[in-house]
């Protein structure tokens, strides 16, 4: 518990400025020299990364952070973030880089504590953009109650990157005593999703392709560790968790059905999809069940705990629109089916490549 | 969602299914023309709601499926050129040519871009005066007006670095080709609602009279399709063969005259080869008159291509309603959406791809629901 208090204390005490540090006004764009190991690189690290991510572990300024995560097993994960556009409604690449790795830790039932952060910057990136990304990362880390404790910066020639690539790795401490994995999935388990699907993918596509809809569709990116910790502390039995990123709900369910050798049936009318997202998908010929999310997960919960789990999730900001969408019908060969609004069941398959908008 | 939920309403669906069951006294074979309708039928399991006596066969109305291999090879050759930006709708990018697909050309360094409208390709043209921009103009009468408009605008703007690889096809000649085949078993058609939104449905009346088949202009949602089937079966039971319009919220008798005018101004009717079917006389569109300068085949002087289709593939028979996807020995084994052998497996709206995606053979064996492979052929 000490670590949490420390993070909260740091978060509260650290008022930050939204304007770019003075010395960078001289360098409005990232230069190769910002990764060259000299004075400019030192300035970049000190004035952008260290000053913003500021915490005791990072301030050791050592080649590696020496950590004391506490007793028990740790969870360890990594993910790389490449997204165009860098900024989109509801977030940016920095928010994703924090929430994505935090969520991967949360899905194993861990309480996320520490992140590393590697930046690959493209020569010519606007320093103002980097500053905005870093500020968003700081806010996302505070919200997710994690510290960025170590990092790395490289600059590549113009044309050899895409503005900025970010890699984050994360460590969390396991507080849930049972195993959370596809192998724990049982016949009769209910499937609960924590909110509406498809917003992140559509927000990115709309920005990238210059599509506009009547309402602004914002990414759903949020940290999920809080709501998972709530489920754990309420004593809910959790069999499996999976975040619904690339490939969406349909791909996640197929992966789990395959790993657990179970048949899963979901009920189409119960799956929350916002009207504007449905409309966009209908127009583009996309299926929202395959569209990426960045703040959505599916929980496999035994029947006895379903009601309680749903009410715990609904009382968390990351689960207000949680819904029971289906169940594990039996142990068998892997199969995911969906009962449509008209009462007919069909296979919900894994997608082959990316979804491509169709001709007509 | 308005205009969607009411057409996916379970109660209305059941009511139409019941009505169809009540009026059906003998076997009927109906063909839905459009790939979008095929997709909806298989996705929503509409055929499983029908009486055994009604067989749905799936028509040639998927533009991705019927685009000949030769045209895809031409697209790949053009897209591989360093001086070209090649623009296409998304679903053509993954369609394999004889050797590779457009996504592979992109991976090899070609400038291949996915666009949502041919007018976007024209914008890219204006932004890249040093490059030549080619748009892959694929589709039925539905996409023809926008494609014609892009060429018309390019002409008006005096743009000389824009052209189109045209592979446009028309619905009525394909229906005639199916009906005049000695193997034909189609007794009634669900015509494609969006094609008729553009073209109206006067050109279907001579077909209905000549071949004595009812034709019902039909929409794309479950309630639309079931109502279209109901109207078609009613005619068959009563011995009528007329053209009727189920999709009244979108289709008018004469269609969209402005859209037809721009098509006629820019395109002329020509012979076209259909993948899996072969050449159908006067079944496609090509650029005409002053707009021929925007013809990419002419611009790049592409030689006559000839590509061999797999001999294992029976997509021609499927597109004519003679066979069903699961009757092909290669279905789901040698031929899958990842490595398609022919037309009907290449696009998500092709009949084989729809069957594979929603009803793959082995996976249905463990389903608690009746095997759909008996669904539309013998009913269920």
Interface residues (C-beta under 8 A of the other chain):
Chain A: X209 X211 X263 X275 X278 X279 X282 X284 X285 X329 X332 X333 X335 X337 X340 X341 X342 X343 X344 X345 X346 X347 X349 X352 X353 X356 X357 X358 X359 X360
Chain B: X1 X4 X8 X9 X10 X13 X14 X36 X42 X43 X44 X45 X46 X48 X49 X63 X64 X89 X90 X91 X92 X93 X94 X114 X116 X138 X139 X140 X142 X143 X194 X222 X337 X338 X347 X348 X349 X357 X358 X359 X360 X363 X364 X366 X367 X368 X369
